[in-house]
Amino acid sequence: MLLSYYTACDTNEEMEMVRGNLSFFLFVESANRMELIATGVKSWVAYLVNIMSRYKEYWGLIKEVIEKTELGETLRKTDKKGTINRKVLEFNLQSESSSIEFFSILMKTYPEIFLK
């Protein structure tokens, strides 16, 4: 899995971007497989709150992952208290996306999510 992230990189800058955002890539992989990978948490809500707080600048990408995987449906069923919506407001998250380079790596690594 980790190797596939690096093989998608065309430049050293992209490799550094992957290295600095491994937790985000693991989030995408977790959502893609619908299993909590190397997280240390037991619920999707807790995991997503953690990702949202660490990667506020990637909120647009996080939303795509939620919408284009089974994670969206799982959150609708399990987030009975509305924690995710509260955190979106609390963190003042905007849908404006991150760097084109980062999106490019995600597209090459997860076309089934980011090219749908």
C-alpha positions in Angstrom: 0.0 0.0 0.0 2.7 2.5 1.0 4.7 1.8 -2.0 1.8 2.5 -4.3 1.7 6.1 -3.0 5.3 6.6 -3.9 5.0 5.0 -7.3 2.3 7.5 -8.2 4.8 10.3 -7.7 6.5 11.9 -10.6 8.7 14.3 -8.7 10.6 14.6 -5.4 8.2 17.3 -4.4 5.3 14.9 -4.8 7.1 12.2 -2.7 7.6 14.8 0.0 3.9 15.7 -0.2 3.0 12.0 0.3 5.5 11.6 3.2 4.0 14.6 4.9 0.4 13.4 4.5 0.6 9.7 5.1 -2.2 9.8 7.6 -4.5 11.4 5.0 -3.6 8.6 2.5 -4.4 6.0 5.2 -7.8 7.8 5.7 -8.6 7.5 2.0 -7.5 3.8 2.0 -9.5 3.1 5.1 -12.6 4.7 3.5 -12.0 2.8 0.3 -11.8 -0.5 2.1 -14.3 0.5 4.8 -12.0 -0.7 7.6 -10.2 1.4 10.1 -6.5 0.9 9.2 -3.8 1.8 11.8 -6.0 4.4 13.5 -6.2 3.4 17.2 -9.9 4.4 17.3 -13.0 2.3 17.2 -15.5 4.5 15.4 -15.7 6.2 12.1 -17.0 9.4 13.7 -14.0 9.7 16.0 -11.6 8.9 13.1 -13.2 11.4 10.8 -13.1 14.2 13.5 -9.4 13.5 13.9 -8.8 13.7 10.2 -10.9 16.9 9.9 -9.0 18.6 12.6 -5.6 17.6 11.2 -6.4 18.3 7.5 -8.7 21.3 7.5 -7.2 22.5 4.3 -8.3 19.3 2.6 -12.0 19.5 3.5 -13.0 19.4 -0.1 -11.1 16.2 -0.7 -12.4 14.7 2.6 -16.0 15.4 1.4 -15.3 13.7 -1.9 -14.0 10.6 0.0 -17.1 10.6 2.2 -19.5 11.0 -0.8 -17.8 8.5 -3.1 -17.3 5.6 -0.7 -19.5 3.7 1.6 -18.3 6.0 4.4 -21.1 8.5 3.8 -23.8 5.9 4.4 -22.0 4.6 7.4 -21.7 8.1 8.9 -25.4 8.7 8.3 -26.2 5.6 10.3 -23.7 6.0 13.1 -23.5 9.8 13.7 -26.8 10.1 15.5 -25.6 13.1 17.6 -24.5 15.1 14.5 -20.9 15.3 15.6 -19.5 15.6 12.0 -21.8 18.5 11.1 -21.0 20.3 14.4 -17.3 19.9 13.7 -17.6 21.3 10.2 -19.1 24.5 11.7 -16.7 24.5 14.7 -13.6 24.1 12.4 -15.1 26.6 9.9 -14.3 24.2 7.1 -14.4 25.4 3.5 -14.8 23.3 0.4 -12.0 25.1 -1.4 -9.5 22.5 -2.4 -5.9 22.0 -1.8 -2.9 22.0 -4.1 -3.3 20.6 -7.6 -0.2 18.5 -7.0 -1.7 16.8 -4.0 -5.0 16.2 -5.9 -3.0 14.8 -8.8 -1.3 12.2 -6.6 -4.7 11.2 -5.1 -6.2 10.8 -8.6 -3.3 8.6 -9.7 -3.6 6.5 -6.5 -7.3 6.4 -6.1 -8.9 7.0 -9.5 -12.0 5.0 -8.4 -12.7 7.9 -5.9 -11.3 11.0 -7.4 -12.1 10.4 -11.1 -15.8 9.4 -10.6 
